[in-house]
Amino acid sequence: MKRAVVLLSGGIDSSTTAAIAKHEGYEVYALSFDYNQRHRVELEAAEKVALSLKVKKHLVIKFDLRAIGGSALTSEMEVPKDRMQDTGYKIQDKKSRASCIVHHASSISSAIPVTYVPARNTIFLSFALAWAEALKAEDLFIGANAVDYSGYPDCRPEYINAFEKMANLATKAGVEGKSHIKIHTPLINLTKGEIIKKGILLGVDYSLTSSCYSPDKDGNPCGLCDSCQFRLKGFKEAGIKDPLNY
Amino acid sequence: MKRAVVLLSGGIDSSTTAAIAKHEGYEVYALSFDYNQRHRVELEAAEKVALSLKVKKHLVIKFDLRAIGGSALTSEMEVPKDRMQDTGYKIQDKKSRASCIVHHASSISSAIPVTYVPARNTIFLSFALAWAEALKAEDLFIGANAVDYSGYPDCRPEYINAFEKMANLATKAGVEGKSHIKIHTPLINLTKGEIIKKGILLGVDYSLTSSCYSPDKDGNPCGLCDSCQFRLKGFKEAGIKDPLNY
């Protein structure tokens, strides 16, 4: 059975990605990070999802990104709320995907929200690469998405491709030209609604997941941050009720 | 004053690299890692070197690579000793550099020692990239060396180049095509002796540094691990006495 390292934050995208990896026949090694994020409640979700998917192993690596800062998720900066109403920040729907991508390309800098965490996916994928090499696995899965996303630079296909090229030079096997590291991004071109429909087909229990950037002290989602709004839009699009309590 | 993030392990290469960055006029942000390495004493050396070079800030990021394993430096695996005597593992001297590189290319897999830590430089550089983005710095320095080194895949120029390409797509500025991340490797083509001579000229105090993979409980170097032997060879080549007590 081929092994795969799957990045699992406990949200919709990563949980669906883990289910896809399992469905494709991989033995799943799920990797989560406690980076002192504001929404550490997502780690409990990741654990529940890992259990429900019966992954082979679930590893949580801990480090403190607050020491680096630069993001509303790792500092006292405010998490923006209810931005879907703003004219400058519209979630694209499937029909207008092309035009929105053009819009992103021309004015994304102002569109990248303060919830962007510097080099987060690069750090996450680096640990995934380390674990893959130690496990003799060649397959890494990440739930990066370039449609219903916040415009984060490290979710774009060109970034993922560049990471894969680097990864194939970074390992022992890479020195011999025998490295075949593959970064799988099964959700890259799906809308949030399509992702949820796929997950439901694969039996993902979305009541276990957590998406909110700014949950209350009991871990309940705010319903207003970008991540909650993308999630709610996705369930609406899929025609399914979000099982979480807002 | 331009800012640079410099990876600082506390050994000869990274200490010399930090001195070079300073000499080139950068404001130095030194970055070290407590990854539960066997030779954590190097962190005390890193702190002393950072102080002596009067860096702007010294940050230590902590995480546990023993959970991932795959290396003698992060497991109970034995650190090899006195290997310079082996026929299969000779340190190349400057004159035979070319032939040794050919040798490496054809048989490096068996030559990569068990002290190689999976994806270590990728993880280190990823954190450096995150800090650089938060600091609005574009210059990263790493003391990677492809001459008197252990054959680690993530010390090779082609790896460094691939990381740089990826890094320029990973950040906010990368989305706008305005990213100018540069990975500086000022030691990449120097022998250990040349590195030491350069450091001496720049005033590096090598008595503060630590290179040993397997120090005794008082932090004294063993003199026999690969890292000690590369170091001792370097001082011999430079015609300078190593100030450490073996």
Interface residues (C-beta under 8 A of the other chain):
Chain A: L59 I61 K62 F63 D64 L65 A67 I68 G69 G70 H104 I108 S109 I112 Y116 V117 P118 A119 R120 N121 T122 I123 L125 S126 F127 L129 A130 W131 E133 A134 G151 P153 D154 R156 E158 Y159 A162 F163 K165 M166 A167 L169 A170 T171 K172 A173 G174 V175 E176
Chain B: L59 I61 K62 F63 D64 L65 A67 I68 G69 G70 H104 I108 S109 I112 Y116 V117 P118 A119 R120 N121 T122 I123 L125 S126 F127 L129 A130 W131 E133 A134 G151 P153 D154 R156 E158 Y159 A162 F163 K165 M166 A167 L169 A170 T171 K172 A173 G174 V175 E176
